[in-house]
Amino acid sequence: MCEILLAVWPEPSPIEQVLEWGTALERYGLGGFGWGVAWRGPKGVASYRHPGQLAGDDAGRARLASIRSTHFLVHLRRPSQLTTIALADTQPFRAEDGSFAFAHNGRLDGAEGLRGRFGTKLQGRADSEVGFRLFEELLGEGQSARAALPAIHTRLGGTANLAFLPAEGAPLVYAGAPANQLWSFDLAGAEVVSTGLHSTDEAVFEFCFPGASHRARIGDGETAAVAES
């Protein structure tokens, strides 16, 4: 039941805009069980995570207020298993070297069968972290991010909307959770991709992104680049 938001501006912009959008996604998407944001900075991808609500995290927002970036990735959590509410299970996950951030919405049914493979690399209990570590492994084996995203879904099954924010190059999204479709659109000078509030209509634009233009649904099984130029 999570929601994902990825926004790219042509010039550095204040973080507050994506946090405002994220607050609306959290409210109407029934999130509030952990939130996080990753952004592209001068030394790679940085991130902030909090196991509670974005709407109530005044201290976190104050800490982040001065951040400006061209690239942001926000994750609003509503876990399949409420016993996994913890900082370690909060997304986006970030590579230790700051080379990328990764987010997942859905349920990776085969994650438990692969959990032992990653041992102490796993800090939490959520299936999404297994997907993150598998993605990291595939990149290390030489696969491109564009190939590795759908490979996670093929390997682990279930449902998987995935987002990849690299330190360099175009971010990618993969649509693999039909009940929570991914939309691309333009708004406030940014190219944006967002999940759709687990609503099969276009209500996400009414409640979260009024004024969005060039709206397009990303097809199931499709991997798309965001602001590739």
C-alpha positions in Angstrom: 0.0 0.0 0.0 3.0 2.3 -0.3 3.3 5.3 -2.6 6.3 6.4 -4.6 7.1 9.9 -5.9 10.0 10.8 -8.2 10.6 14.4 -9.4 13.3 16.0 -11.6 13.8 19.7 -12.1 16.1 21.3 -14.7 17.6 23.5 -12.0 18.1 22.9 -8.2 14.8 23.5 -6.4 13.8 23.5 -2.7 12.9 20.2 -1.2 9.6 21.7 0.2 7.7 21.2 -3.0 8.2 17.4 -3.0 7.4 17.2 0.7 4.1 19.0 0.1 3.3 16.6 -2.6 4.4 13.7 -0.4 2.2 14.9 2.4 -0.8 14.7 0.1 0.2 11.2 -1.1 0.6 10.1 2.4 -2.9 11.3 3.4 -4.9 10.0 0.5 -2.8 6.9 0.0 -3.3 5.9 3.7 0.4 6.0 4.5 1.9 7.2 7.7 3.9 4.1 8.7 7.3 5.5 7.7 8.6 8.0 5.1 11.8 8.9 3.4 13.4 11.0 0.8 16.6 10.7 -1.3 18.1 13.4 -3.4 21.0 14.0 -5.7 23.8 16.0 -4.0 27.3 17.1 -4.8 28.8 13.9 -3.2 26.3 11.4 -4.6 22.8 10.5 -3.4 21.9 11.5 0.2 18.8 10.4 2.1 16.6 10.9 5.2 14.3 8.3 6.7 11.8 8.4 9.5 9.6 5.5 10.8 6.6 7.8 11.4 4.4 10.2 9.5 5.7 12.8 7.1 2.8 15.0 8.1 4.0 14.9 11.8 7.7 15.0 11.3 8.3 18.7 12.0 11.8 18.1 13.2 12.8 16.2 10.0 11.3 18.8 7.7 13.2 21.6 9.6 16.4 19.6 9.2 15.8 19.2 5.5 14.5 22.8 4.8 17.7 24.1 3.3 18.2 21.3 0.8 18.0 22.1 -2.9 18.4 19.6 -5.7 17.3 18.7 -9.2 16.4 15.1 -8.3 14.2 13.8 -5.5 12.7 10.3 -4.6 10.1 10.1 -1.9 8.6 6.9 -0.4 5.5 6.8 1.8 5.0 3.5 3.6 2.0 1.4 4.4 3.6 -2.0 4.9 1.9 -5.4 4.1 3.0 -6.5 7.6 2.6 -3.9 10.3 5.1 -5.7 12.5 7.8 -4.4 10.1 7.4 -0.7 11.1 11.0 0.3 11.9 13.6 2.6 10.6 15.5 -0.3 9.0 12.5 -1.1 6.9 11.8 2.5 5.9 12.5 3.6 2.4 14.1 4.7 0.1 17.1 2.4 0.6 20.4 3.9 -0.2 23.6 2.2 -1.4 26.4 2.6 1.1 28.6 4.5 -1.4 25.9 7.0 -2.3 25.7 5.7 -5.9 21.9 5.3 -5.9 18.7 5.0 -4.0 15.9 2.5 -4.5 12.3 2.3 -3.6 9.6 -0.4 -3.9 5.8 -0.5 -3.7 4.1 -3.9 -3.7 4.8 -7.3 -2.3 7.7 -9.5 -3.4 6.3 -12.9 -2.7 9.6 -14.8 -3.1 11.7 -12.5 -0.9 11.8 -14.8 2.1 13.3 -17.6 0.1 16.2 -15.4 -0.8 16.7 -13.7 2.6 19.4 -16.0 3.8 21.5 -15.1 0.7 22.2 -11.6 2.0 22.9 -12.4 5.6 24.0 -9.4 7.7 23.5 -7.0 4.8 19.8 -7.0 5.7 19.0 -4.7 8.6 15.2 -5.1 8.6 12.5 -7.6 8.0 10.6 -6.2 5.0 10.5 -7.9 1.6 11.5 -4.6 -0.1 15.0 -4.7 1.4 15.6 -8.1 -0.1 14.6 -6.6 -3.5 17.1 -3.7 -2.9 20.0 -6.1 -2.1 19.1 -8.3 -5.1 19.2 -5.1 -7.3 22.5 -4.2 -5.8 23.9 -7.6 -6.6 22.7 -7.6 -10.2 24.4 -4.2 -10.7 27.6 -5.6 -9.3 27.4 -8.5 -11.8 27.3 -6.0 -14.6 23.6 -5.8 -15.4 22.3 -2.4 -16.3 19.8 -0.8 -14.0 17.2 -0.9 -16.8 17.6 -4.7 -17.0 17.9 -5.3 -13.3 14.6 -3.6 -12.3 12.4 -6.0 -14.2 14.7 -8.9 -13.2 13.8 -8.3 -9.6 10.1 -8.7 -10.3 10.8 -11.8 -12.5 12.9 -13.4 -9.8 10.9 -12.6 -6.7 7.3 -12.5 -8.2 4.4 -10.7 -6.6 3.9 -7.1 -7.3 6.6 -4.4 -7.8 6.6 -0.8 -8.7 10.2 0.2 -8.5 12.2 3.4 -8.6 15.9 4.0 -9.1 17.6 7.3 -8.4 21.3 7.2 -9.5 24.0 9.7 -8.6 24.5 10.2 -12.3 22.3 9.6 -15.3 18.5 9.4 -15.7 16.3 7.9 -12.9 14.2 4.9 -13.9 10.9 3.5 -12.8 9.4 0.1 -13.4 5.6 -0.5 -13.3 4.7 -3.9 -11.9 1.8 -3.3 -9.5 -1.4 -2.9 -11.6 -3.5 -2.1 -8.6 -1.4 1.0 -8.0 -0.5 2.3 -11.4 2.4 4.6 -12.1 1.7 8.0 -13.8 4.2 10.4 -15.4 3.3 14.1 -15.8 4.7 17.7 -15.7 4.0 20.0 -12.8 5.7 23.1 -11.3 8.5 22.9 -13.8 9.4 19.3 -12.9 9.0 16.0 -14.7 7.3 13.7 -12.2 6.3 10.1 -11.7 3.9 9.0 -9.0 1.9 6.0 -7.9 -1.8 6.5 -8.1 -3.2 6.1 -4.5 -4.3 2.5 -5.2 -7.2 4.0 -7.2 -8.0 2.8 -10.7 -9.2 6.3 -11.8 -7.2 9.5 -12.0 -8.0 10.7 -8.5 -4.4 11.3 -7.7 -4.4 14.4 -9.9 -7.5 15.8 -8.2 -6.2 15.3 -4.6 -2.4 15.5 -4.9 -1.3 17.1 -8.2 -3.9 19.6 -9.5 -2.7 21.4 -12.6 -0.5 18.5 -13.8 -0.1 18.3 -17.6 1.1 15.7 -20.1 -0.4 12.9 -18.0 0.5 9.4 -19.1 0.1 6.0 -17.5 3.2 3.9 -17.5 2.2 0.5 -18.8 2.5 -2.7 -16.8 5.9 -4.3 -17.2 7.4 -1.1 -18.7 10.6 0.5 -17.5 10.7 4.2 -18.2 13.4 6.9 -17.8 12.6 10.2 -16.1 13.9 13.4 -17.7 16.4 11.4 -19.7 17.6 14.4 -21.7 
